[in-house]
Amino acid sequence: MLSFCPLASGSNGNACCVSSARTAVLIDAGLPGRTIEALLHENNLSPDSLSAILVTHEHTDHIAGVGVLSRKYGLPVYANAATWAAMEARLGEIRPQNVRVFETGQDFYIKDICVNPIPISHDAAEPVGYAMMSGANKLVMLTDLGFMPDYALDAAEYADAIVIESNHDVELVKNGPYPGQLKRRILSSRGHLSNADCGKALVKLFSRGVRTAILGHLSKDNNNEALAMETVVEALRLSDIMEMKLSVARRA
């Protein structure tokens, strides 16, 4: 049985624990190591139980604690070659045996968890989402992406649960105080998924068998939990979908 525990999700730091009967892995470690340790303990999880860290991309809010945790607990760090090249200098020393390089789109195993790195569009070297499978269970994380491609929807098909980005309300971004360059970045195809686009993606995912979704990476300035939920629920309602179970991942 796989379980999701989003420890933190947002521009100030990201970390999610995925656990099976035999192991637990972190997807990203974008907060100080001590903060992640505390969040794990709050959720009755032990840092000593971790088997690895999976990195989605090299932005600081996804890697800030990677080096510290790898050194302290002897954790292998998995990322594709382009992400390793972009982040390695900022992680500090990682033991050679803990440097694990995968090829995006190619499955690999961490004990009893099969990991499928899904290519996504974001302003990073080679960003990915992850589909995690163990036995009959499947969990998917798709955040930090400018748009939702069909192949990512296909990769999430029949997931027991998905963490999906619902980053911003488009009008709040357009009318907010951010400088024009940052607004264009957020709204671009290499930026972040809006509430409306998240809703559209979940309508498509419902037809692919997904029934549980956790909204993630909400913007502090251009969104809030109520607005994200309202927008997504309305998109589902307009498609006569009432059976989707929704929640929101907390910010750090």
QUINORDA-V106721 format. One record per backbone hydrogen bond with DSSP energy under -1.0 kcal/mol. CO is the residue of the C=O (numbers start at 1). NH is the residue of the N-H. If there is no record, write none. Layout:
BEGIN
CO | NH
CO | NH
END
This chain:
BEGIN
3 | 19
5 | 17
8 | 15
10 | 13
14 | 30
15 | 7
15 | 8
16 | 27
17 | 5
18 | 25
19 | 3
23 | 20
24 | 51
25 | 18
26 | 54
27 | 16
29 | 65
32 | 36
33 | 37
34 | 38
35 | 39
36 | 40
37 | 41
38 | 42
39 | 43
40 | 45
41 | 44
46 | 49
47 | 50
52 | 26
53 | 78
54 | 28
56 | 128
59 | 62
60 | 64
61 | 14
62 | 29
63 | 66
65 | 69
66 | 70
67 | 71
68 | 72
69 | 73
70 | 74
76 | 53
77 | 100
78 | 55
79 | 102
80 | 84
81 | 85
82 | 86
83 | 87
84 | 88
87 | 90
88 | 91
95 | 98
96 | 99
98 | 77
100 | 79
103 | 106
108 | 115
110 | 113
113 | 110
114 | 133
115 | 108
116 | 131
117 | 105
118 | 129
121 | 146
122 | 124
127 | 120
129 | 118
130 | 141
131 | 116
132 | 139
133 | 114
134 | 137
137 | 134
138 | 160
139 | 132
140 | 163
141 | 130
142 | 165
149 | 153
150 | 154
151 | 155
152 | 156
154 | 157
156 | 159
161 | 140
162 | 214
163 | 142
164 | 216
167 | 219
168 | 195
169 | 173
170 | 174
171 | 175
179 | 183
180 | 184
181 | 185
182 | 186
183 | 187
186 | 192
188 | 191
190 | 123
193 | 167
194 | 198
195 | 199
196 | 200
197 | 201
198 | 202
199 | 203
200 | 204
201 | 205
202 | 206
203 | 207
205 | 210
206 | 209
208 | 158
211 | 245
212 | 162
213 | 247
214 | 164
215 | 249
216 | 166
222 | 169
224 | 228
225 | 229
226 | 230
227 | 231
228 | 232
229 | 233
230 | 234
231 | 235
232 | 236
233 | 237
234 | 238
236 | 241
237 | 240
245 | 213
247 | 215
250 | 9
END
